[in-house]
Amino acid sequence: MSTHTNGSAKEKDGGECCRAVNQEGLELIARWEGFVASPEPDPIGLPTVGYGHLCQQENCTEVKYEFPLTKITALQLLNDDIPRYAICLAKHLNKGVRLNDNQWAAL
């Protein structure tokens, strides 16, 4: 799978496997999550950075961007994270469900 800067993903065979999150959706996520430049506990104590990236390793060493993040690198990290969740969401949606771009982004 490869990812693109707009949050979409492609399977290895080139087929599209999920939709991109539109700009309005990225802005919604950024507003909701808030910006965190360096890893720190979120309100329930989980280590996060950027716009809601949940650290998988101690000190968030899986993040390829240097800390402290800028808002630009935080958005890049968000775009890196989105395809994993979008693919999961796409697999669980009923094929008959039709969503516009804003509805998809909100999910």
C-alpha positions as CSV (number, residue, x, y, z in Angstrom):
1,M,0.0,0.0,0.0
2,S,1.2,3.5,-0.7
3,T,-0.2,6.7,0.7
4,H,-0.6,10.2,-0.8
5,T,-0.4,13.7,0.7
6,N,-4.2,14.0,0.5
7,G,-4.8,11.0,2.8
8,S,-5.8,8.5,0.1
9,A,-4.2,5.1,-0.2
10,K,-3.6,2.7,-3.1
11,E,-3.2,-1.0,-2.9
12,K,0.0,-2.6,-4.4
13,D,-1.9,-3.5,-7.6
14,G,-2.7,0.2,-8.1
15,G,-6.4,0.0,-7.2
16,E,-7.8,2.7,-5.0
17,C,-8.8,1.2,-1.6
18,C,-10.2,4.2,0.2
19,R,-11.2,7.8,-0.4
20,A,-9.1,10.8,0.6
21,V,-10.1,13.0,3.4
22,N,-11.0,16.5,2.0
23,Q,-9.5,19.7,3.3
24,E,-12.5,20.5,5.4
25,G,-12.1,17.1,7.1
26,L,-8.4,17.7,7.8
27,E,-9.3,21.1,9.3
28,L,-12.0,19.5,11.5
29,I,-9.6,16.9,12.8
30,A,-7.0,19.5,13.5
31,R,-9.5,21.7,15.4
32,W,-10.9,18.8,17.4
33,E,-7.5,17.2,18.3
34,G,-5.5,20.4,18.8
35,F,-1.8,20.8,18.0
36,V,0.9,19.2,20.2
37,A,4.4,19.9,19.1
38,S,6.2,17.2,21.2
39,P,4.9,13.9,22.7
40,E,2.8,14.4,25.8
41,P,-0.1,12.7,27.5
42,D,-3.6,13.5,26.2
43,P,-6.5,14.0,28.6
44,I,-6.7,10.3,29.4
45,G,-3.0,9.9,29.7
46,L,-2.1,8.4,26.3
47,P,1.0,9.8,24.7
48,T,0.1,11.8,21.6
49,V,1.8,14.3,19.2
50,G,0.7,16.4,16.2
51,Y,-3.0,16.3,15.6
52,G,-4.0,13.2,17.5
53,H,-1.2,10.8,16.5
54,L,-1.2,8.1,19.2
55,C,2.5,7.2,19.9
56,Q,3.2,3.5,19.3
57,Q,6.7,3.5,20.8
58,E,8.3,5.2,23.7
59,N,9.0,8.9,23.0
60,C,7.1,8.4,19.7
61,T,10.2,7.2,17.9
62,E,8.1,5.8,15.1
63,V,7.4,9.4,13.9
64,K,9.7,10.3,11.0
65,Y,9.5,14.0,11.7
66,E,11.8,15.9,14.1
67,F,10.4,17.2,17.4
68,P,9.1,19.7,18.1
69,L,6.7,19.4,15.2
70,T,5.6,22.4,13.2
71,K,2.0,22.7,12.2
72,I,3.1,21.7,8.7
73,T,4.9,18.5,9.8
74,A,1.9,17.7,12.1
75,L,-0.4,17.9,9.1
76,Q,2.0,15.6,7.2
77,L,1.9,13.2,10.1
78,L,-1.9,13.3,10.1
79,N,-1.9,12.5,6.4
80,D,0.4,9.6,7.1
81,D,-2.0,8.3,9.7
82,I,-5.3,8.7,7.9
83,P,-5.1,5.8,5.3
84,R,-4.8,3.2,8.1
85,Y,-8.1,4.3,9.6
86,A,-9.8,5.1,6.3
87,I,-9.1,1.5,5.0
88,C,-10.5,0.1,8.2
89,L,-13.6,2.3,7.9
90,A,-14.1,1.4,4.2
91,K,-14.0,-2.3,5.0
92,H,-16.8,-2.0,7.6
93,L,-19.1,0.3,5.7
94,N,-22.1,-1.3,3.9
95,K,-21.4,-1.1,0.2
96,G,-24.8,0.5,-0.3
97,V,-23.9,3.4,2.0
98,R,-23.3,6.6,-0.1
99,L,-21.4,9.4,1.7
100,N,-20.5,12.8,0.4
101,D,-16.9,14.0,0.9
102,N,-17.8,15.9,4.1
103,Q,-19.6,12.9,5.6
104,W,-16.7,10.6,4.8
105,A,-14.2,13.0,6.3
106,A,-16.3,13.4,9.5
107,L,-16.2,9.6,10.0
